[in-house]
Amino acid sequence: MDNILLGKFFHIFKDGKPNWQGQVTGQIDETHYLCQLYDFIMGDPSTIHIFTIDQMTSSVDVMRGDLAFQFYMNDEHWRQWYEDRFGRK
């Protein structure tokens, strides 16, 4: 079975606002994923992080702090969602 998370774009929310944005770029093992984060201002790749499947799918109250992942089917959906809510008016 193909891994449906690979290639997906995401925002990570803290306190109800997107604090980080990125893309799932690889699967290390059954529970760990490599994720490329992107700069909010320029959109350039910034740092690479490893997240567990539990971190990416747990409810906010289970995770450290107030973090929650929201996934998108592709980069167009990802950009449009952000622009619709936080873009310049």
N, C-alpha and C positions, 0 to 999 in steps of 0.2 A: 504494500500500500504506500502511495506517495505521501510525503509529509506536507500537509496543507499550510503549515506556518511558513515554510521556506519561501522567501521572496516577498512576503507580506510586509507592508509598511505599517507603522504604528505611531501613536502618541502615548507618552506616559504622563498621566495626570497626577498632580500633587495639589491638594486643597482645591480640587475642582477645576484647575487650569492646566493646560498642557505645558509641562516643564521641559520635556525632552521629546525628540522625534527621531525615528530611525527605521531601519529595515532589518528583518531577520535574514541573515546571509548564509548561515550554515548550522548544521546540527553536529555537535561534538559526540554525544552519546544519546541514550534514550531520554535523558532529562535535562541536558544542557544545550543551549543555543547560543551561537555567536551572532551579535547584533551590532550593526554599524549605526552610530548616532550621527546626526547632521546638525549643523549650526542653524539656529533659527533665523539669523539676520542674513547671512550670505547663502545658506543652503548647502555649503560645502561639507564634505565628510569631516567629522571631528575625531571622536574616539571610538574604539571597539570595546564592547562589554560582553560578558557572559552572563546570561540570565537562565534561571531554571524554568521549566514548564510551570511549576507551582507559582513562581513569581509572576509569570505572564498571565496566569488564568485564575489566580485566587481572588476572592472578594477583598475589597479594600481593608476591612477590619482584620483580616488574617495577615496581611503583609506588613512589613516594617514601615512605619510611618503611614502616610495617607497616599499611597501610590496605587494606580490602576492603569492597566494597558487597554488601549482601544485600537483594534486592527482595521485595516482597509484592504480592499481587493487589489488595488494597484496605486501607483503614485499619483495618477490623475484624481482619483477619489480622495486620497490623502490630502493633496493640496487644496482641492475644492472645498472639502469639509472645513479646513482651517481658515481659508479665505472667507467663506460664508459667515463664519462666526467671529473672527478676530482681524480680518483684513481691513484695509483702509476704506473708509466710506466716502 
